[in-house]
């Protein structure tokens, strides 16, 4: 029975010529109770909880009683600073009187009287408190059974012995005839990690009659040890133990002792399971090599530290060619060779120092590539936020293949890793059974720690063969960009360069977005331009569209002698929204009169350029030869800049400026952007290199 004690049940009576307050302890049921002291005694001892009681006592281990008295509350008398008070405390235990203790000059800060280690046995206790001040005198009587307020000392000499499923506890028994109840509370590390507040509990009750105690005491035969065995425990698991004790005189009474706490780990055992190894946990590396993946078993089923994994590869038509591979315990995947023309059975298990589990190995079947189910189509991965990812796909239920009877499931997998197929941590997966009437084509997964860009995502399609085997297409890892749904690039594209394409056209090239920079699914690039006066547009913007897989565009029909502002942006694929624009670049269209053109002028330092232009000319002639109709002429002119050095005189520099290298490439025939533009970009890179060699 659990009890808490109320100390304020008091009756006032007149004894002789003074008022007497007799207080007796009562008890009530209220869960587990704990010792408390008056609030006015806080400064004396902060170890115990505070309450509104006016006094409190407890007996430590049946032989040391401590008490606290709040003078102001007991006598209902305010203590004033600077005044002199005389207080006498006397007491009896089992009607045996003990010397009185006298307190004088009590100050407001000393309103709490504390006395430790009252002598005497347990039993009926009567305190007499006498208070005198000037001509005023009062007496208070406090009577209670201190046997009801005993707090035992905590257990001593605890020893533990454990097996894979039990913990045996042994400690020194109390050398007293008083009844006691020992409480053994315990919880596993799994309950602790799940923040479970409930502990499992065992009780051990020690009761010895006084006559038996006297008999054993004088015959030196008192039991020396108490013990309890905890059973049905999990192997290789740490358990938190807390052992405390409370007096038991028929029912529980007094206070729980301080708990003796310890953590004990049970012995290990062989593993109780094999790794999770589903049919779709592999991907093709090449025709004769696959990478297999698995999920390690939970710690509670390992029953010890895993020392290695074992992979066995069996070719069904040649069982004598079995191959066994031992793998370190830190691995979560393995590249292994298979016969590309045969059905392979791959088995997996693990062991600890006690051995392998007694259950069959996990296994999958890998069929030749042309006999596997087809991969799902239109596989796409998009993010809802940094930790929620949407995967969508499509499946054709009319798939015709003689190797299997019907499609059975779709397996979605993801892991922290890097492409093309490397997982740093064990796979996570979700399996969707396929039913034609309700076929799953999407799922949202919640990632663990980290950002969506730290993970790779895959998909496989499972089927059942006519022989009842479960087979798979293998994992198809998603290699495209992972976009935010309805996202857009946070920054505009960066224009790398602008090149004259002919006398009234310019080629604009920009850097492609990385996956992280793109933000969302872009449908196309936008190029806008306008005529400017300085850096201010004089009219409306004109806009052109470029395919999302192109990173250049030719703006043509520009007006001679005018300046243009040019910017590049993106258009969302599914929304009518545009991303941010790039910083503007400016292009000055040159003045051209008639059909005057500049030809190649060389010097001794430009032999490399001449050779390069000859190669370009040969390529152009071959291209022109293939053209059936000659109806266009494209001329592209480049001027190699002359850079001045610190050692060149002004006169020498002027001479060099007159010799500026000018390169003109003339393309005859119908212009094919896919051929000529890469050629122009390559030529520009070469001319930039020549420019570095020409300094003045």
Beta strands, then each sheet from edge to edge (+ up, - down):
strand 1: 3-6
strand 2: 10-15
strand 3: 18-24
strand 4: 26-29
strand 5: 36-38
strand 6: 49-51
strand 7: 55-60
strand 8: 64-70
strand 9: 86-93
strand 10: 96-104
strand 11: 112-118
strand 12: 124-133
strand 13: 136-145
strand 14: 150-151
strand 15: 159-162
strand 16: 167-172
strand 17: 180-188
strand 18: 200-206
strand 19: 225-230
strand 20: 238-248
strand 21: 252-253
strand 22: 260-265
strand 23: 282-286
strand 24: 289-293
strand 25: 306-315
strand 26: 318-328
strand 27: 333-337
strand 28: 344-352
strand 29: 355-356
strand 30: 362-366
strand 31: 377-383
strand 32: 388-394
strand 33: 406-418
strand 34: 422-423
strand 35: 428-433
strand 36: 442-446
strand 37: 455-464
strand 38: 470-472
strand 39: 476-477
strand 40: 483-484
strand 41: 495-502
strand 42: 505-510
strand 43: 522-533
strand 44: 536-537
strand 45: 542-547
strand 46: 552-555
strand 47: 563-572
strand 48: 585-588
strand 49: 633-639
strand 50: 662-668
sheet 1: 1+ 4-
sheet 2: 2+ 3- 13- 12+ 9- 10+
sheet 3: 5+ 6+
sheet 4: 11+ 8- 7+ 14+
sheet 5: 15+ 16- 19+
sheet 6: 18+ 17- 20+ 21-
sheet 7: 18+ 17- 20+ 22-
sheet 8: 23+ 24- 27+
sheet 9: 26+ 25- 28+ 29-
sheet 10: 26+ 25- 28+ 30-
sheet 11: 36+ 32- 31+ 40+
sheet 12: 34+ 33- 35+
sheet 13: 34+ 33- 37+ 38-
sheet 14: 34+ 33- 37+ 39-
sheet 15: 41+ 42- 46+
sheet 16: 44+ 43- 45+
sheet 17: 44+ 43- 47+ 48-
sheet 18: 49+ 50-
end
